[in-house]
Amino acid sequence: MILIIAGTHRPGSNTQKVAGTIHRHYLAAGQDAEIYSLAEMPADIFSPAAYATKPQAWLAVQQRVLDARGLHVVTPEYNGSFPGVLKHFIDMLKFPESFEKKPVAFVGNSAGVWGGLRAVEQLQMIFGYRNAYAFPERVFIPAVHTKLDDAGRLTDADLDARLSKQVVGFDAFISAVGGR
């Protein structure tokens, strides 16, 4: 299973909508994939005590990450970086095994013209530090709010095709690097 991480907990986020598009591409390609939205993070993971003892509700989230063949991270760009809640998500996962030799693909989105480029580049450094295998074919979605219809589907055919190509390529990449 490929775990698509919607990297914000903002209600009704464009990131969640883009994650839904990616999920549909995995299903169309016959691949097993699930979305995990950071809005689902259990509230007790934000307690300072969670650094020492992970809450019971977090253990299932941790296991989904460990069991995933690969991670497909979708991140918005907030203030020139990725959301703090995404960093907290990463920090709460087991070290080093959560990302060690784990294939990871990245999609950035933003209201601005760079499409989340800075957020993705910063995440790549973190995942590189954690010894993940970064899929080099990234997708950036600038002015994301202008590229989604009322149902949250991408209206830009070229971007949609790039996401589809990324999904197919990422699955091949996972096989090539020996992902589970």
VMD Tcl script that builds the backbone (N, CA, C; Angstrom):
set m [mol new atoms 540]
animate dup $m
set s [atomselect $m all]
$s set {name element resname resid chain x y z} {
  {N N MET 1 A 0.830 -1.171 0.000}
  {CA C MET 1 A 0.000 0.000 0.000}
  {C C MET 1 A 0.886 1.249 0.000}
  {N N ILE 2 A 0.487 2.224 -0.786}
  {CA C ILE 2 A 1.166 3.521 -0.804}
  {C C ILE 2 A 0.330 4.465 0.053}
  {N N LEU 3 A 0.988 5.130 0.979}
  {CA C LEU 3 A 0.301 6.052 1.866}
  {C C LEU 3 A 0.498 7.475 1.353}
  {N N ILE 4 A -0.613 8.098 0.988}
  {CA C ILE 4 A -0.613 9.485 0.533}
  {C C ILE 4 A -0.833 10.348 1.772}
  {N N ILE 5 A 0.112 11.223 2.064}
  {CA C ILE 5 A 0.018 12.070 3.243}
  {C C ILE 5 A -0.405 13.472 2.814}
  {N N ALA 6 A -1.610 13.864 3.240}
  {CA C ALA 6 A -2.090 15.223 3.004}
  {C C ALA 6 A -1.520 16.083 4.126}
  {N N GLY 7 A -0.486 16.872 3.809}
  {CA C GLY 7 A 0.383 17.498 4.793}
  {C C GLY 7 A -0.084 18.760 5.469}
  {N N THR 8 A -1.354 18.855 5.791}
  {CA C THR 8 A -1.870 19.957 6.585}
  {C C THR 8 A -3.106 19.471 7.330}
  {N N HIS 9 A -3.482 20.201 8.345}
  {CA C HIS 9 A -4.725 19.868 9.052}
  {C C HIS 9 A -5.768 20.973 8.879}
  {N N ARG 10 A -5.547 21.826 7.896}
  {CA C ARG 10 A -6.490 22.915 7.614}
  {C C ARG 10 A -7.787 22.326 7.035}
  {N N PRO 11 A -8.928 22.677 7.608}
  {CA C PRO 11 A -10.205 22.166 7.088}
  {C C PRO 11 A -10.433 22.594 5.635}
  {N N GLY 12 A -10.898 21.672 4.820}
  {CA C GLY 12 A -11.220 21.965 3.425}
  {C C GLY 12 A -10.023 22.351 2.582}
  {N N SER 13 A -8.848 21.884 2.943}
  {CA C SER 13 A -7.616 22.322 2.274}
  {C C SER 13 A -7.528 21.870 0.821}
  {N N ASN 14 A -6.853 22.682 0.029}
  {CA C ASN 14 A -6.549 22.300 -1.344}
  {C C ASN 14 A -5.620 21.101 -1.373}
  {N N THR 15 A -4.770 20.975 -0.379}
  {CA C THR 15 A -3.863 19.836 -0.277}
  {C C THR 15 A -4.647 18.534 -0.189}
  {N N GLN 16 A -5.699 18.515 0.604}
  {CA C GLN 16 A -6.548 17.318 0.713}
  {C C GLN 16 A -7.188 17.008 -0.632}
  {N N LYS 17 A -7.598 18.028 -1.366}
  {CA C LYS 17 A -8.217 17.826 -2.676}
  {C C LYS 17 A -7.203 17.258 -3.669}
  {N N VAL 18 A -5.984 17.767 -3.650}
  {CA C VAL 18 A -4.934 17.248 -4.530}
  {C C VAL 18 A -4.616 15.799 -4.148}
  {N N ALA 19 A -4.577 15.511 -2.856}
  {CA C ALA 19 A -4.346 14.131 -2.414}
  {C C ALA 19 A -5.434 13.210 -2.959}
  {N N GLY 20 A -6.666 13.691 -3.007}
  {CA C GLY 20 A -7.761 12.898 -3.572}
  {C C GLY 20 A -7.549 12.614 -5.050}
  {N N THR 21 A -7.030 13.589 -5.780}
  {CA C THR 21 A -6.725 13.384 -7.200}
  {C C THR 21 A -5.642 12.322 -7.357}
  {N N ILE 22 A -4.608 12.413 -6.546}
  {CA C ILE 22 A -3.526 11.426 -6.601}
  {C C ILE 22 A -4.060 10.037 -6.271}
  {N N HIS 23 A -4.910 9.960 -5.265}
  {CA C HIS 23 A -5.507 8.672 -4.885}
  {C C HIS 23 A -6.277 8.065 -6.057}
  {N N ARG 24 A -7.060 8.880 -6.747}
  {CA C ARG 24 A -7.810 8.382 -7.908}
  {C C ARG 24 A -6.863 7.852 -8.985}
  {N N HIS 25 A -5.712 8.498 -9.160}
  {CA C HIS 25 A -4.741 8.008 -10.147}
  {C C HIS 25 A -4.164 6.656 -9.731}
  {N N TYR 26 A -3.888 6.480 -8.450}
  {CA C TYR 26 A -3.410 5.170 -7.986}
  {C C TYR 26 A -4.464 4.093 -8.238}
  {N N LEU 27 A -5.705 4.394 -7.928}
  {CA C LEU 27 A -6.770 3.418 -8.150}
  {C C LEU 27 A -6.915 3.081 -9.631}
  {N N ALA 28 A -6.831 4.104 -10.492}
  {CA C ALA 28 A -6.922 3.879 -11.936}
  {C C ALA 28 A -5.769 3.022 -12.446}
  {N N ALA 29 A -4.614 3.132 -11.780}
  {CA C ALA 29 A -3.440 2.338 -12.171}
  {C C ALA 29 A -3.444 0.952 -11.518}
  {N N GLY 30 A -4.487 0.656 -10.752}
  {CA C GLY 30 A -4.585 -0.653 -10.109}
  {C C GLY 30 A -3.688 -0.806 -8.894}
  {N N GLN 31 A -3.308 0.312 -8.294}
  {CA C GLN 31 A -2.413 0.289 -7.131}
  {C C GLN 31 A -3.201 0.512 -5.842}
  {N N ASP 32 A -2.767 -0.153 -4.793}
  {CA C ASP 32 A -3.362 0.003 -3.481}
  {C C ASP 32 A -2.788 1.261 -2.839}
  {N N ALA 33 A -3.654 2.208 -2.511}
  {CA C ALA 33 A -3.216 3.466 -1.898}
  {C C ALA 33 A -4.289 3.951 -0.936}
  {N N GLU 34 A -3.839 4.665 0.081}
  {CA C GLU 34 A -4.733 5.262 1.070}
  {C C GLU 34 A -4.255 6.684 1.348}
  {N N ILE 35 A -5.189 7.526 1.773}
  {CA C ILE 35 A -4.849 8.886 2.166}
  {C C ILE 35 A -4.836 8.969 3.687}
  {N N TYR 36 A -3.812 9.623 4.216}
  {CA C TYR 36 A -3.816 9.985 5.627}
  {C C TYR 36 A -3.713 11.495 5.696}
  {N N SER 37 A -4.778 12.122 6.179}
  {CA C SER 37 A -4.793 13.567 6.348}
  {C C SER 37 A -4.295 13.903 7.746}
  {N N LEU 38 A -3.459 14.910 7.855}
  {CA C LEU 38 A -2.981 15.315 9.167}
  {C C LEU 38 A -4.109 15.846 10.047}
  {N N ALA 39 A -5.273 16.111 9.471}
  {CA C ALA 39 A -6.441 16.471 10.259}
  {C C ALA 39 A -6.901 15.295 11.121}
  {N N GLU 40 A -6.455 14.082 10.778}
  {CA C GLU 40 A -6.816 12.883 11.535}
  {C C GLU 40 A -5.889 12.624 12.723}
  {N N MET 41 A -4.837 13.412 12.865}
  {CA C MET 41 A -3.911 13.161 13.967}
  {C C MET 41 A -4.655 13.249 15.297}
  {N N PRO 42 A -4.440 12.262 16.177}
  {CA C PRO 42 A -5.123 12.305 17.469}
  {C C PRO 42 A -4.647 13.507 18.295}
  {N N ALA 43 A -5.565 14.143 18.970}
  {CA C ALA 43 A -5.246 15.363 19.724}
  {C C ALA 43 A -4.153 15.144 20.764}
  {N N ASP 44 A -4.103 13.954 21.344}
  {CA C ASP 44 A -3.118 13.726 22.404}
  {C C ASP 44 A -1.684 13.597 21.886}
  {N N ILE 45 A -1.498 13.535 20.565}
  {CA C ILE 45 A -0.133 13.514 20.028}
  {C C ILE 45 A 0.515 14.898 20.181}
  {N N PHE 46 A -0.286 15.911 20.448}
  {CA C PHE 46 A 0.236 17.265 20.620}
  {C C PHE 46 A 0.607 17.577 22.079}
  {N N SER 47 A 0.378 16.633 22.965}
  {CA C SER 47 A 0.777 16.808 24.356}
  {C C SER 47 A 2.295 16.687 24.465}
  {N N PRO 48 A 2.948 17.514 25.271}
  {CA C PRO 48 A 4.398 17.371 25.450}
  {C C PRO 48 A 4.804 15.972 25.927}
  {N N ALA 49 A 3.918 15.285 26.628}
  {CA C ALA 49 A 4.215 13.935 27.112}
  {C C ALA 49 A 4.355 12.930 25.964}
  {N N ALA 50 A 3.820 13.260 24.782}
  {CA C ALA 50 A 3.857 12.339 23.638}
  {C C ALA 50 A 5.274 12.109 23.123}
  {N N TYR 51 A 6.191 13.018 23.433}
  {CA C TYR 51 A 7.571 12.789 23.007}
  {C C TYR 51 A 8.155 11.562 23.695}
  {N N ALA 52 A 7.797 11.344 24.943}
  {CA C ALA 52 A 8.333 10.207 25.703}
  {C C ALA 52 A 7.490 8.953 25.526}
  {N N THR 53 A 6.173 9.107 25.555}
  {CA C THR 53 A 5.266 7.964 25.448}
  {C C THR 53 A 4.200 8.288 24.415}
  {N N LYS 54 A 4.230 7.557 23.318}
  {CA C LYS 54 A 3.257 7.811 22.256}
  {C C LYS 54 A 1.870 7.362 22.691}
  {N N PRO 55 A 0.860 8.172 22.422}
  {CA C PRO 55 A -0.514 7.792 22.749}
  {C C PRO 55 A -0.941 6.540 21.968}
  {N N GLN 56 A -1.812 5.777 22.550}
  {CA C GLN 56 A -2.290 4.537 21.923}
  {C C GLN 56 A -2.837 4.804 20.524}
  {N N ALA 57 A -3.591 5.877 20.349}
  {CA C ALA 57 A -4.178 6.190 19.041}
  {C C ALA 57 A -3.115 6.453 17.976}
  {N N TRP 58 A -1.934 6.880 18.397}
  {CA C TRP 58 A -0.860 7.173 17.456}
  {C C TRP 58 A -0.217 5.899 16.908}
  {N N LEU 59 A -0.271 4.823 17.676}
  {CA C LEU 59 A 0.413 3.591 17.273}
  {C C LEU 59 A -0.120 3.044 15.954}
  {N N ALA 60 A -1.411 3.186 15.705}
  {CA C ALA 60 A -1.979 2.739 14.430}
  {C C ALA 60 A -1.480 3.597 13.264}
  {N N VAL 61 A -1.337 4.884 13.506}
  {CA C VAL 61 A -0.796 5.789 12.480}
  {C C VAL 61 A 0.647 5.396 12.182}
  {N N GLN 62 A 1.426 5.208 13.226}
  {CA C GLN 62 A 2.817 4.786 13.078}
  {C C GLN 62 A 2.914 3.508 12.247}
  {N N GLN 63 A 2.045 2.553 12.531}
  {CA C GLN 63 A 2.092 1.278 11.822}
  {C C GLN 63 A 1.757 1.450 10.342}
  {N N ARG 64 A 0.831 2.335 10.020}
  {CA C ARG 64 A 0.502 2.593 8.606}
  {C C ARG 64 A 1.727 3.107 7.860}
  {N N VAL 65 A 2.489 3.987 8.491}
  {CA C VAL 65 A 3.710 4.509 7.865}
  {C C VAL 65 A 4.729 3.387 7.697}
  {N N LEU 66 A 4.920 2.595 8.738}
  {CA C LEU 66 A 5.901 1.503 8.663}
  {C C LEU 66 A 5.521 0.469 7.606}
  {N N ASP 67 A 4.236 0.179 7.477}
  {CA C ASP 67 A 3.773 -0.850 6.541}
  {C C ASP 67 A 3.703 -0.375 5.092}
  {N N ALA 68 A 3.691 0.916 4.870}
  {CA C ALA 68 A 3.537 1.457 3.515}
  {C C ALA 68 A 4.730 1.087 2.632}
  {N N ARG 69 A 4.446 0.721 1.386}
  {CA C ARG 69 A 5.503 0.476 0.396}
  {C C ARG 69 A 6.238 1.766 0.076}
  {N N GLY 70 A 5.510 2.861 0.118}
  {CA C GLY 70 A 6.065 4.174 -0.168}
  {C C GLY 70 A 5.139 5.245 0.371}
  {N N LEU 71 A 5.675 6.454 0.486}
  {CA C LEU 71 A 4.910 7.604 0.961}
  {C C LEU 71 A 4.828 8.632 -0.153}
  {N N HIS 72 A 3.648 9.155 -0.385}
  {CA C HIS 72 A 3.438 10.190 -1.396}
  {C C HIS 72 A 2.988 11.427 -0.625}
  {N N VAL 73 A 3.904 12.350 -0.395}
  {CA C VAL 73 A 3.655 13.511 0.455}
  {C C VAL 73 A 3.155 14.679 -0.387}
  {N N VAL 74 A 2.004 15.204 0.003}
  {CA C VAL 74 A 1.424 16.376 -0.651}
  {C C VAL 74 A 1.477 17.502 0.372}
  {N N THR 75 A 2.202 18.564 0.036}
  {CA C THR 75 A 2.368 19.653 1.007}
  {C C THR 75 A 2.014 20.999 0.413}
  {N N PRO 76 A 1.319 21.803 1.205}
  {CA C PRO 76 A 1.168 23.197 0.799}
  {C C PRO 76 A 2.416 23.966 1.214}
  {N N GLU 77 A 2.543 25.150 0.666}
  {CA C GLU 77 A 3.601 26.047 1.125}
  {C C GLU 77 A 2.964 27.119 1.992}
  {N N TYR 78 A 3.404 27.168 3.250}
  {CA C TYR 78 A 2.950 28.188 4.187}
  {C C TYR 78 A 4.158 29.031 4.570}
  {N N ASN 79 A 4.110 30.302 4.309}
  {CA C ASN 79 A 5.173 31.226 4.717}
  {C C ASN 79 A 6.553 30.771 4.269}
  {N N GLY 80 A 6.654 30.295 3.039}
  {CA C GLY 80 A 7.939 29.904 2.482}
  {C C GLY 80 A 8.446 28.564 2.960}
  {N N SER 81 A 7.593 27.758 3.584}
  {CA C SER 81 A 7.998 26.452 4.091}
  {C C SER 81 A 6.777 25.527 4.089}
  {N N PHE 82 A 6.929 24.399 4.751}
  {CA C PHE 82 A 5.797 23.482 4.878}
  {C C PHE 82 A 5.144 23.697 6.248}
  {N N PRO 83 A 3.927 23.204 6.445}
  {CA C PRO 83 A 3.225 23.442 7.708}
  {C C PRO 83 A 3.928 22.822 8.913}
  {N N GLY 84 A 3.862 23.521 10.031}
  {CA C GLY 84 A 4.446 23.017 11.265}
  {C C GLY 84 A 3.855 21.687 11.693}
  {N N VAL 85 A 2.577 21.463 11.405}
  {CA C VAL 85 A 1.944 20.203 11.785}
  {C C VAL 85 A 2.573 19.029 11.030}
  {N N LEU 86 A 3.058 19.268 9.821}
  {CA C LEU 86 A 3.746 18.214 9.074}
  {C C LEU 86 A 5.082 17.883 9.731}
  {N N LYS 87 A 5.790 18.890 10.206}
  {CA C LYS 87 A 7.037 18.636 10.924}
  {C C LYS 87 A 6.765 17.862 12.206}
  {N N HIS 88 A 5.700 18.207 12.904}
  {CA C HIS 88 A 5.350 17.491 14.130}
  {C C HIS 88 A 5.012 16.031 13.811}
  {N N PHE 89 A 4.279 15.803 12.735}
  {CA C PHE 89 A 3.967 14.442 12.285}
  {C C PHE 89 A 5.264 13.652 12.087}
  {N N ILE 90 A 6.204 14.240 11.369}
  {CA C ILE 90 A 7.490 13.587 11.111}
  {C C ILE 90 A 8.225 13.323 12.427}
  {N N ASP 91 A 8.263 14.312 13.301}
  {CA C ASP 91 A 8.985 14.184 14.566}
  {C C ASP 91 A 8.403 13.102 15.475}
  {N N MET 92 A 7.126 12.844 15.371}
  {CA C MET 92 A 6.481 11.870 16.249}
  {C C MET 92 A 6.633 10.422 15.758}
  {N N LEU 93 A 7.090 10.248 14.518}
  {CA C LEU 93 A 7.271 8.891 13.979}
  {C C LEU 93 A 8.563 8.274 14.489}
  {N N LYS 94 A 8.587 6.957 14.548}
  {CA C LYS 94 A 9.765 6.231 15.030}
  {C C LYS 94 A 11.003 6.599 14.222}
  {N N PHE 95 A 12.088 6.765 14.957}
  {CA C PHE 95 A 13.380 7.069 14.346}
  {C C PHE 95 A 14.304 5.898 14.600}
  {N N PRO 96 A 14.989 5.362 13.623}
  {CA C PRO 96 A 15.085 5.803 12.235}
  {C C PRO 96 A 14.168 5.050 11.281}
  {N N GLU 97 A 13.495 4.007 11.767}
  {CA C GLU 97 A 12.853 3.051 10.862}
  {C C GLU 97 A 11.679 3.580 10.039}
  {N N SER 98 A 11.069 4.670 10.427}
  {CA C SER 98 A 9.906 5.156 9.677}
  {C C SER 98 A 10.244 5.526 8.236}
  {N N PHE 99 A 11.426 6.093 8.005}
  {CA C PHE 99 A 11.777 6.550 6.664}
  {C C PHE 99 A 13.017 5.874 6.102}
  {N N GLU 100 A 13.679 5.076 6.890}
  {CA C GLU 100 A 14.902 4.398 6.457}
  {C C GLU 100 A 14.626 3.571 5.203}
  {N N LYS 101 A 15.258 3.965 4.086}
  {CA C LYS 101 A 15.111 3.283 2.793}
  {C C LYS 101 A 13.655 3.223 2.308}
  {N N LYS 102 A 12.849 4.177 2.758}
  {CA C LYS 102 A 11.443 4.253 2.349}
  {C C LYS 102 A 11.339 5.153 1.122}
  {N N PRO 103 A 10.768 4.657 0.020}
  {CA C PRO 103 A 10.558 5.517 -1.147}
  {C C PRO 103 A 9.525 6.615 -0.839}
  {N N VAL 104 A 9.831 7.836 -1.277}
  {CA C VAL 104 A 8.960 8.981 -1.010}
  {C C VAL 104 A 8.854 9.834 -2.276}
  {N N ALA 105 A 7.621 10.199 -2.623}
  {CA C ALA 105 A 7.356 11.120 -3.729}
  {C C ALA 105 A 6.768 12.405 -3.152}
  {N N PHE 106 A 6.962 13.509 -3.855}
  {CA C PHE 106 A 6.530 14.807 -3.332}
  {C C PHE 106 A 5.704 15.578 -4.367}
  {N N VAL 107 A 4.641 16.212 -3.851}
  {CA C VAL 107 A 3.836 17.159 -4.615}
  {C C VAL 107 A 3.712 18.403 -3.751}
  {N N GLY 108 A 3.988 19.560 -4.343}
  {CA C GLY 108 A 3.826 20.824 -3.645}
  {C C GLY 108 A 2.705 21.620 -4.273}
  {N N ASN 109 A 2.023 22.409 -3.466}
  {CA C ASN 109 A 1.011 23.315 -4.001}
  {C C ASN 109 A 1.037 24.608 -3.198}
  {N N SER 110 A 0.636 25.668 -3.870}
  {CA C SER 110 A 0.601 26.966 -3.193}
  {C C SER 110 A -0.331 27.911 -3.930}
  {N N ALA 111 A -0.682 28.979 -3.261}
  {CA C ALA 111 A -1.445 30.042 -3.911}
  {C C ALA 111 A -0.538 30.865 -4.816}
  {N N GLY 112 A 0.754 30.840 -4.549}
  {CA C GLY 112 A 1.720 31.625 -5.305}
  {C C GLY 112 A 2.193 30.930 -6.571}
  {N N VAL 113 A 3.200 31.546 -7.194}
  {CA C VAL 113 A 3.660 31.100 -8.511}
  {C C VAL 113 A 4.646 29.928 -8.469}
  {N N TRP 114 A 5.184 29.599 -7.299}
  {CA C TRP 114 A 6.214 28.557 -7.247}
  {C C TRP 114 A 5.656 27.176 -6.948}
  {N N GLY 115 A 4.388 27.075 -6.597}
  {CA C GLY 115 A 3.751 25.776 -6.460}
  {C C GLY 115 A 4.276 24.909 -5.327}
  {N N GLY 116 A 4.795 25.522 -4.290}
  {CA C GLY 116 A 5.280 24.744 -3.152}
  {C C GLY 116 A 6.703 24.253 -3.300}
  {N N LEU 117 A 7.453 24.821 -4.229}
  {CA C LEU 117 A 8.837 24.402 -4.470}
  {C C LEU 117 A 9.676 24.454 -3.196}
  {N N ARG 118 A 9.621 25.565 -2.470}
  {CA C ARG 118 A 10.439 25.689 -1.248}
  {C C ARG 118 A 10.050 24.653 -0.204}
  {N N ALA 119 A 8.761 24.413 -0.043}
  {CA C ALA 119 A 8.298 23.427 0.937}
  {C C ALA 119 A 8.814 22.034 0.585}
  {N N VAL 120 A 8.721 21.668 -0.683}
  {CA C VAL 120 A 9.188 20.346 -1.110}
  {C C VAL 120 A 10.696 20.219 -0.944}
  {N N GLU 121 A 11.444 21.231 -1.331}
  {CA C GLU 121 A 12.901 21.148 -1.189}
  {C C GLU 121 A 13.309 20.995 0.270}
  {N N GLN 122 A 12.626 21.689 1.167}
  {CA C GLN 122 A 12.938 21.550 2.586}
  {C C GLN 122 A 12.577 20.151 3.091}
  {N N LEU 123 A 11.458 19.620 2.651}
  {CA C LEU 123 A 11.084 18.257 3.038}
  {C C LEU 123 A 12.069 17.231 2.502}
  {N N GLN 124 A 12.552 17.452 1.290}
  {CA C GLN 124 A 13.529 16.513 0.731}
  {C C GLN 124 A 14.789 16.449 1.597}
  {N N MET 125 A 15.202 17.576 2.159}
  {CA C MET 125 A 16.371 17.566 3.045}
  {C C MET 125 A 16.093 16.731 4.296}
  {N N ILE 126 A 14.919 16.882 4.863}
  {CA C ILE 126 A 14.570 16.128 6.069}
  {C C ILE 126 A 14.493 14.635 5.759}
  {N N PHE 127 A 13.802 14.286 4.695}
  {CA C PHE 127 A 13.680 12.870 4.345}
  {C C PHE 127 A 15.031 12.293 3.934}
  {N N GLY 128 A 15.876 13.093 3.311}
  {CA C GLY 128 A 17.230 12.651 2.990}
  {C C GLY 128 A 18.035 12.376 4.245}
  {N N TYR 129 A 17.912 13.243 5.223}
  {CA C TYR 129 A 18.574 13.047 6.505}
  {C C TYR 129 A 18.125 11.735 7.147}
  {N N ARG 130 A 16.859 11.399 6.933}
  {CA C ARG 130 A 16.301 10.179 7.507}
  {C C ARG 130 A 16.507 8.967 6.596}
  {N N ASN 131 A 17.333 9.108 5.547}
  {CA C ASN 131 A 17.719 8.019 4.638}
  {C C ASN 131 A 16.577 7.453 3.804}
  {N N ALA 132 A 15.598 8.290 3.469}
  {CA C ALA 132 A 14.540 7.883 2.556}
  {C C ALA 132 A 15.065 7.949 1.125}
  {N N TYR 133 A 14.406 7.237 0.231}
  {CA C TYR 133 A 14.731 7.283 -1.195}
  {C C TYR 133 A 13.760 8.250 -1.870}
  {N N ALA 134 A 14.234 9.403 -2.264}
  {CA C ALA 134 A 13.380 10.423 -2.870}
  {C C ALA 134 A 13.209 10.169 -4.362}
  {N N PHE 135 A 11.955 10.056 -4.789}
  {CA C PHE 135 A 11.629 9.942 -6.206}
  {C C PHE 135 A 11.894 11.308 -6.842}
  {N N PRO 136 A 12.723 11.363 -7.883}
  {CA C PRO 136 A 13.135 12.667 -8.403}
  {C C PRO 136 A 12.062 13.438 -9.184}
  {N N GLU 137 A 10.996 12.789 -9.591}
  {CA C GLU 137 A 9.968 13.459 -10.396}
  {C C GLU 137 A 8.931 14.123 -9.480}
  {N N ARG 138 A 9.179 15.379 -9.152}
  {CA C ARG 138 A 8.281 16.133 -8.283}
  {C C ARG 138 A 7.257 16.877 -9.138}
  {N N VAL 139 A 6.117 17.187 -8.527}
  {CA C VAL 139 A 5.087 17.975 -9.215}
  {C C VAL 139 A 4.769 19.186 -8.339}
  {N N PHE 140 A 4.718 20.352 -8.979}
  {CA C PHE 140 A 4.410 21.600 -8.281}
  {C C PHE 140 A 3.149 22.205 -8.887}
  {N N ILE 141 A 2.253 22.650 -8.025}
  {CA C ILE 141 A 0.980 23.196 -8.484}
  {C C ILE 141 A 0.863 24.642 -8.007}
  {N N PRO 142 A 1.217 25.601 -8.875}
  {CA C PRO 142 A 1.070 27.011 -8.509}
  {C C PRO 142 A -0.389 27.452 -8.631}
  {N N ALA 143 A -0.749 28.487 -7.889}
  {CA C ALA 143 A -2.115 29.037 -7.925}
  {C C ALA 143 A -3.151 27.910 -7.852}
  {N N VAL 144 A -2.940 27.009 -6.912}
  {CA C VAL 144 A -3.755 25.796 -6.827}
  {C C VAL 144 A -5.245 26.113 -6.724}
  {N N HIS 145 A -5.589 27.186 -6.053}
  {CA C HIS 145 A -6.997 27.545 -5.876}
  {C C HIS 145 A -7.703 27.860 -7.190}
  {N N THR 146 A -6.941 28.161 -8.238}
  {CA C THR 146 A -7.541 28.450 -9.542}
  {C C THR 146 A -7.620 27.197 -10.415}
  {N N LYS 147 A -7.109 26.087 -9.917}
  {CA C LYS 147 A -7.026 24.870 -10.723}
  {C C LYS 147 A -7.917 23.743 -10.200}
  {N N LEU 148 A -8.808 24.078 -9.278}
  {CA C LEU 148 A -9.725 23.091 -8.707}
  {C C LEU 148 A -11.162 23.544 -8.936}
  {N N ASP 149 A -12.035 22.595 -9.282}
  {CA C ASP 149 A -13.444 22.949 -9.424}
  {C C ASP 149 A -14.132 22.878 -8.059}
  {N N ASP 150 A -15.437 23.128 -8.040}
  {CA C ASP 150 A -16.174 23.155 -6.773}
  {C C ASP 150 A -16.166 21.805 -6.066}
  {N N ALA 151 A -15.990 20.722 -6.813}
  {CA C ALA 151 A -15.942 19.377 -6.222}
  {C C ALA 151 A -14.522 18.999 -5.792}
  {N N GLY 152 A -13.559 19.895 -6.020}
  {CA C GLY 152 A -12.189 19.622 -5.603}
  {C C GLY 152 A -11.362 18.855 -6.615}
  {N N ARG 153 A -11.836 18.747 -7.841}
  {CA C ARG 153 A -11.092 18.045 -8.889}
  {C C ARG 153 A -10.237 19.039 -9.670}
  {N N LEU 154 A -9.051 18.564 -10.091}
  {CA C LEU 154 A -8.171 19.413 -10.901}
  {C C LEU 154 A -8.824 19.712 -12.240}
  {N N THR 155 A -8.750 20.965 -12.649}
  {CA C THR 155 A -9.296 21.361 -13.944}
  {C C THR 155 A -8.202 21.560 -14.984}
  {N N ASP 156 A -6.948 21.498 -14.566}
  {CA C ASP 156 A -5.807 21.672 -15.457}
  {C C ASP 156 A -5.368 20.295 -15.970}
  {N N ALA 157 A -5.676 20.017 -17.228}
  {CA C ALA 157 A -5.405 18.686 -17.796}
  {C C ALA 157 A -3.915 18.357 -17.803}
  {N N ASP 158 A -3.068 19.348 -18.055}
  {CA C ASP 158 A -1.627 19.092 -18.067}
  {C C ASP 158 A -1.114 18.694 -16.677}
  {N N LEU 159 A -1.559 19.393 -15.655}
  {CA C LEU 159 A -1.165 19.043 -14.284}
  {C C LEU 159 A -1.698 17.664 -13.905}
  {N N ASP 160 A -2.922 17.385 -14.284}
  {CA C ASP 160 A -3.509 16.087 -13.977}
  {C C ASP 160 A -2.704 14.969 -14.652}
  {N N ALA 161 A -2.278 15.197 -15.879}
  {CA C ALA 161 A -1.456 14.206 -16.587}
  {C C ALA 161 A -0.097 14.036 -15.911}
  {N N ARG 162 A 0.475 15.135 -15.417}
  {CA C ARG 162 A 1.761 15.034 -14.703}
  {C C ARG 162 A 1.617 14.245 -13.409}
  {N N LEU 163 A 0.507 14.434 -12.703}
  {CA C LEU 163 A 0.268 13.654 -11.490}
  {C C LEU 163 A 0.093 12.171 -11.824}
  {N N SER 164 A -0.625 11.889 -12.895}
  {CA C SER 164 A -0.802 10.496 -13.318}
  {C C SER 164 A 0.540 9.862 -13.672}
  {N N LYS 165 A 1.367 10.598 -14.394}
  {CA C LYS 165 A 2.700 10.105 -14.756}
  {C C LYS 165 A 3.551 9.890 -13.501}
  {N N GLN 166 A 3.443 10.805 -12.534}
  {CA C GLN 166 A 4.203 10.663 -11.302}
  {C C GLN 166 A 3.784 9.391 -10.555}
  {N N VAL 167 A 2.493 9.130 -10.482}
  {CA C VAL 167 A 1.974 7.943 -9.801}
  {C C VAL 167 A 2.532 6.670 -10.434}
  {N N VAL 168 A 2.469 6.576 -11.744}
  {CA C VAL 168 A 2.974 5.388 -12.450}
  {C C VAL 168 A 4.484 5.263 -12.262}
  {N N GLY 169 A 5.186 6.378 -12.383}
  {CA C GLY 169 A 6.635 6.361 -12.212}
  {C C GLY 169 A 7.053 6.019 -10.792}
  {N N PHE 170 A 6.297 6.509 -9.816}
  {CA C PHE 170 A 6.642 6.233 -8.425}
  {C C PHE 170 A 6.493 4.752 -8.116}
  {N N ASP 171 A 5.464 4.129 -8.640}
  {CA C ASP 171 A 5.291 2.698 -8.408}
  {C C ASP 171 A 6.469 1.913 -8.974}
  {N N ALA 172 A 6.921 2.280 -10.173}
  {CA C ALA 172 A 8.094 1.625 -10.774}
  {C C ALA 172 A 9.358 1.903 -9.937}
  {N N PHE 173 A 9.469 3.110 -9.431}
  {CA C PHE 173 A 10.607 3.496 -8.594}
  {C C PHE 173 A 10.633 2.642 -7.315}
  {N N ILE 174 A 9.485 2.461 -6.692}
  {CA C ILE 174 A 9.406 1.647 -5.487}
  {C C ILE 174 A 9.927 0.230 -5.774}
  {N N SER 175 A 9.514 -0.341 -6.893}
  {CA C SER 175 A 9.977 -1.677 -7.257}
  {C C SER 175 A 11.486 -1.687 -7.506}
  {N N ALA 176 A 11.978 -0.644 -8.154}
  {CA C ALA 176 A 13.400 -0.584 -8.513}
  {C C ALA 176 A 14.294 -0.471 -7.276}
  {N N VAL 177 A 13.844 0.253 -6.256}
  {CA C VAL 177 A 14.681 0.423 -5.065}
  {C C VAL 177 A 14.389 -0.627 -4.001}
  {N N GLY 178 A 13.532 -1.566 -4.325}
  {CA C GLY 178 A 13.278 -2.667 -3.411}
  {C C GLY 178 A 12.268 -2.377 -2.326}
  {N N GLY 179 A 11.341 -1.462 -2.608}
  {CA C GLY 179 A 10.287 -1.197 -1.626}
  {C C GLY 179 A 9.408 -2.426 -1.456}
  {N N ARG 180 A 8.818 -2.502 -0.287}
  {CA C ARG 180 A 8.004 -3.684 0.024}
  {C C ARG 180 A 6.774 -3.765 -0.839}
}
mol reanalyze $m
mol bondsrecalc $m
mol representation Tube
mol addrep $m
